[in-house]
Amino acid sequence: MKKTILLAAMAIGLFTTNVFAQKIKGSDTCLPVSQTEAENFMNKNKGTKVTVTGGGSGVGISALMEGTTDIAMSSRKMKFDEKVRLQEAKKNAKEVVIAYDALAVVVHPSNKVDNLTREQLEGIFTGKIKNWKEVGGADMKIVAYSRETSSGTYEFFKESVLKNKNYMNGILSMPATGAIIQSVSQTKGAIGYVGLAYVNKDVKPLHVSYDAGKNYVEPSFANAKNKTYPIVRPLFYYYEVKSEGRVKPFIDYVLSAEGQEIVKKVGYIPVK
């Protein structure tokens, strides 16, 4: 009898663990906000465990396909071929926008250039513009840093800023946003792009123009919110429809007034 009760208790414990232990993986852009949301959610709901890891949007979506994560974080929409692969695996994914993010173009703090047009950024990252003196700066070689190809930020920057033109050959690809911040802060001729929440005193964000130099706008929370800053994108969570009951409490928390206040505090733009 005691053995039966013990086994039953173990089964309940396993069930509880499965229900309340969740894995979230993917976009490095989503990482700071998801980690803070998870910490607050666990503090409010004792006994829950939410594990958050980065790696890039593509990595998160692949993990969702493989069943090694409950929620995939992505800073881009799921691609057509990814949707096909999910269907082939007989999985049905649901998309939720959890926040919006401004993408800041950053340079070394000593760089005298403050403003760049979209066309100039395209020239720099496609390799046509190679020296800072070509855009009003010092006679210094431009060292461009990019995210790696599995990153949603890489995809979004290519689509929005480069207008789907290819990055230059030999661009320095970084595995994480933090690595771009570090590299740009240590290299005088450097330029890179990061989510607004990652910008700190070690780098200088540039004002960007999408109207051929008529108006240059600073990447800031206020300018992203009022839509005057042009490089803004939604941030997504993807999850399997069959797992909705399990992941919904956390996602509901992220989308709640409290969760969206965290979005704002971390440096992103709330959905509501």
CORTAHU-V595491 format. One record per residue. N is the residue number from 1. RES is the residue in three letters. OMEGA is omega in whole degrees, -180 to 180 (none if undefined). Layout:
N_RES_OMEGA, N_RES_OMEGA
This chain:
1_MET_180, 2_LYS_-180, 3_LYS_179, 4_THR_180, 5_ILE_-180, 6_LEU_179, 7_LEU_179, 8_ALA_179, 9_ALA_178, 10_MET_180, 11_ALA_178, 12_ILE_179, 13_GLY_178, 14_LEU_180, 15_PHE_-180, 16_THR_180, 17_THR_-179, 18_ASN_-177, 19_VAL_-170, 20_PHE_176, 21_ALA_-178, 22_GLN_177, 23_LYS_177, 24_ILE_-174, 25_LYS_173, 26_GLY_-170, 27_SER_174, 28_ASP_177, 29_THR_-179, 30_CYS_-172, 31_LEU_-177, 32_PRO_-178, 33_VAL_-179, 34_SER_178, 35_GLN_180, 36_THR_178, 37_GLU_-178, 38_ALA_179, 39_GLU_-180, 40_ASN_179, 41_PHE_180, 42_MET_177, 43_ASN_-179, 44_LYS_-177, 45_ASN_-177, 46_LYS_-180, 47_GLY_178, 48_THR_177, 49_LYS_179, 50_VAL_-179, 51_THR_-177, 52_VAL_177, 53_THR_-179, 54_GLY_-180, 55_GLY_-180, 56_GLY_-178, 57_SER_-179, 58_GLY_179, 59_VAL_179, 60_GLY_-180, 61_ILE_176, 62_SER_179, 63_ALA_177, 64_LEU_178, 65_MET_-177, 66_GLU_-180, 67_GLY_-179, 68_THR_172, 69_THR_178, 70_ASP_179, 71_ILE_174, 72_ALA_174, 73_MET_-180, 74_SER_176, 75_SER_174, 76_ARG_175, 77_LYS_177, 78_MET_-179, 79_LYS_-179, 80_PHE_-178, 81_ASP_177, 82_GLU_177, 83_LYS_179, 84_VAL_-179, 85_ARG_177, 86_LEU_179, 87_GLN_178, 88_GLU_178, 89_ALA_-180, 90_LYS_178, 91_LYS_-179, 92_ASN_-176, 93_ALA_177, 94_LYS_-177, 95_GLU_177, 96_VAL_173, 97_VAL_-176, 98_ILE_-179, 99_ALA_171, 100_TYR_-177, 101_ASP_172, 102_ALA_178, 103_LEU_-178, 104_ALA_172, 105_VAL_-173, 106_VAL_177, 107_VAL_176, 108_HIS_-178, 109_PRO_-179, 110_SER_-178, 111_ASN_-177, 112_LYS_178, 113_VAL_179, 114_ASP_-173, 115_ASN_172, 116_LEU_174, 117_THR_176, 118_ARG_-179, 119_GLU_178, 120_GLN_177, 121_LEU_176, 122_GLU_180, 123_GLY_-180, 124_ILE_-173, 125_PHE_173, 126_THR_175, 127_GLY_-180, 128_LYS_177, 129_ILE_-172, 130_LYS_-175, 131_ASN_-178, 132_TRP_-180, 133_LYS_178, 134_GLU_-180, 135_VAL_175, 136_GLY_-179, 137_GLY_-180, 138_ALA_176, 139_ASP_-172, 140_MET_180, 141_LYS_176, 142_ILE_177, 143_VAL_-174, 144_ALA_177, 145_TYR_-179, 146_SER_168, 147_ARG_179, 148_GLU_-170, 149_THR_180, 150_SER_-177, 151_SER_175, 152_GLY_178, 153_THR_175, 154_TYR_-178, 155_GLU_-177, 156_PHE_180, 157_PHE_178, 158_LYS_-178, 159_GLU_-173, 160_SER_-174, 161_VAL_-177, 162_LEU_-178, 163_LYS_176, 164_ASN_172, 165_LYS_-177, 166_ASN_171, 167_TYR_179, 168_MET_174, 169_ASN_176, 170_GLY_177, 171_ILE_-176, 172_LEU_-177, 173_SER_-179, 174_MET_-177, 175_PRO_-178, 176_ALA_-179, 177_THR_179, 178_GLY_179, 179_ALA_177, 180_ILE_178, 181_ILE_-179, 182_GLN_-178, 183_SER_-180, 184_VAL_-179, 185_SER_-177, 186_GLN_-175, 187_THR_-173, 188_LYS_-178, 189_GLY_-171, 190_ALA_170, 191_ILE_179, 192_GLY_179, 193_TYR_-176, 194_VAL_173, 195_GLY_-175, 196_LEU_-178, 197_ALA_-179, 198_TYR_-177, 199_VAL_178, 200_ASN_-175, 201_LYS_-178, 202_ASP_179, 203_VAL_179, 204_LYS_176, 205_PRO_-179, 206_LEU_170, 207_HIS_-173, 208_VAL_177, 209_SER_174, 210_TYR_178, 211_ASP_175, 212_ALA_173, 213_GLY_179, 214_LYS_-180, 215_ASN_175, 216_TYR_-174, 217_VAL_179, 218_GLU_174, 219_PRO_180, 220_SER_178, 221_PHE_-177, 222_ALA_-178, 223_ASN_176, 224_ALA_-179, 225_LYS_-179, 226_ASN_173, 227_LYS_175, 228_THR_175, 229_TYR_-168, 230_PRO_-173, 231_ILE_-179, 232_VAL_180, 233_ARG_176, 234_PRO_174, 235_LEU_-171, 236_PHE_161, 237_TYR_172, 238_TYR_177, 239_TYR_178, 240_GLU_-179, 241_VAL_-178, 242_LYS_179, 243_SER_-173, 244_GLU_-179, 245_GLY_-178, 246_ARG_-175, 247_VAL_-173, 248_LYS_180, 249_PRO_180, 250_PHE_-179, 251_ILE_177, 252_ASP_179, 253_TYR_180, 254_VAL_-178, 255_LEU_179, 256_SER_179, 257_ALA_179, 258_GLU_180, 259_GLY_180, 260_GLN_173, 261_GLU_176, 262_ILE_177, 263_VAL_-178, 264_LYS_-178, 265_LYS_-179, 266_VAL_176, 267_GLY_178, 268_TYR_-178, 269_ILE_-179, 270_PRO_177, 271_VAL_-175, 272_LYS_none
